[in-house]
Amino acid sequence: MTTKLILRGKEYEVKSGTTVRHALEKIGVNSEAVLATRNGELLTDDEIVNEGDIIKLVAVISGGSGNPPTPSLPRRHYRKLVRLRRITPQTYQFPNFSPFPEGRGRGDGGDNQFSERHL
Amino acid sequence: MKCRKCDAKAIINMRQHKLALCKDHYPQWMLEQTQRFIEKYRMFSLQERVLVAVSGGKDSLSLWDILWQLGYQADGLYIGLGIDGGIGYSDESHHLAEKFAAGRGLRLRVVDVLETYGETIPEMAERTTRGKGRPCAVCGLTKRHVMNRVARDEGYDVLVTGHNLDDEAAVLFANTLNWAPGYLMRQGPVLEARQGMARKAKPLCRFYEREMVAYALVRGIEYIYDECPHALGSKTIYYKEILNKLESDRPGAKLSFYLSFLKAKEDGLFTRPQQGDGETGASGEALHTCPTCGQPTSAPGECAFCRLAIRIS
């Protein structure tokens, strides 16, 4: 009696017979951050998910042109290390600032072309 | 849930408007609303030439589709950034933008950064500490420069971008957290033309991001689904997640945040006396004209983009 939810290639299982909104809550995904689809059709949050349904979730959040996060190193140390070529801006790993679970509205892999696969 | 207009099955429920619509009425509602915002904020008219900044993403392609359906003279501008990230990001977004334009018989102007300036955005980013190691700051600087140059040089009346309400609310949130009055003063649906700068407008500024995705899906618009590889962990996304948490508990919070800000601005909350008669930048400093490109800059001499371009050459 389960329903499968797929978000960016990651699969989750929830008990069927519940609403989309409740199913999203169960897997820790904010319903504002995704759109749920079944057989290519968009679903509203009050729709009931049935046994055997495959609900594909389309992430909606994008945006990367904002200011970058502050490096975890103190800024002056970071700049000094870049100047001394001990680290390069391209190889330095910035910390992940998200307080939420991975896989929500993130560019965390998956196909790079929109198609039915994303639905 | 049923459509408010026809009782058919709804495909989207916009809790902030207490409005659910079906697959036929939703795109129609989007067109009507966009037209309403264009008129309300006096963005542009049917007689004016519009340049749409197209990235291959859901917002810009949907915006272009809406303007095309509304009968505006809208050409597209795609900027090839040379970002690969292991997924051929720029190639794919370029392909989708071309496909979109060809399918509708629209004109797409392409500026390739590598061909024009000799380096890709990630390569340019290596030359500077701007952006503290991420190419996003160089990317933003380059896109703003190129968009403005093309809009100005080719005689477009207005440059439009696909910023949606989530984008605007995230920027507003960041600028409020930092109390950046210069940026707060300039944020709005329209940025008027000024010395060397084209007029800019954001017709989607009152639509939620999920509404834009729903529109793209309903209209069958193929957009680049993957996020820019460099966007991972960006502050913008972080702020959007926080605002969505708020929205989830209090429907309409994002819209109210943005609209209340616009109202407060209209009421004079963010006014500042001008320094002299000239134009001022975000921090109130007098603006100068870049001797190389003619665009405004906050310090005498070349602007930040031209300084970067000089380093490459």
Interface residues (C-beta under 8 A of the other chain):
Chain A: N30 S31 E32 A33 V34 L35 T37 E41 L42 L43 T44 D45 D46 E47 V58 A59 V60 I61 S62 G63 G64 S65 G66 N67 P68 P69 T70 P71 R75 Y78 R79 V82 T88 P89 Q90 Y92 F94 P95 N96 F97 S98 P99 F100 R104 G105 R106 G107 D108 G110 D111 N112 Q113 F114 S115 H118 L119
Chain B: M1 A10 I11 I12 N13 A20 K23 G57 K58 D59 I87 G88 Y89 E92 L96 P122 A125 E126 T129 G131 K132 G133 R134 C136 A137 C139 G140 K143 D166 D167 A170 V171 A174 Y208 E209 R210 M212 V213 A214 L217 V218 E222 Y223 I224 Y225 D226 E227 C228 P229 H230 A231 L232 G233 S234 K235 T236 I237 Y238 Y239 K240 E241 N244 K245 E247 S248
